Amino acid sequence: MSANIALFAFAAFFEIAGCFAFWLWVRRGASPVLVVLGIVSLIGFALALTRVDSAFAGRAYAAYGGIYIAASLVWLWVIEGQTPTRADVTGAILAVIGALVIIGFAARAR
């Protein structure tokens, strides 16, 4: 289970970084070169998710969603300098609990 969580964390970083590159380009007029880095990052995201130990992609993506939510709030705080609200943190905790339930029960469902 811990290997899956690490893969989800890597995937989240790559996905957020890739999408953020597009955000910077479109919303803030950053260089189109950043889009190339974003595409490379999104490829890394997809590759990381294929390494998750799950018999079904949909289950892996569902569990990943909870980790992605928490990682997005870390990004908000560390990269964008915005402190998450109490509601943000509460929602992330619930999402991570849901992800852990999916990951934990998926191992037993095989």
Buried (B, 14 or more C-beta within 10 A) or exposed (E): EEEBBBBBBBBBBBBBBBBBBBBBBEEEEBEEEBBEEBEBBBEBBEEBBEBBEBEEEEBBBBBBBBBBBBBBBBBBEEEEEEEBEEEBEEBBEEBBEBBBEBBEEBEEEE
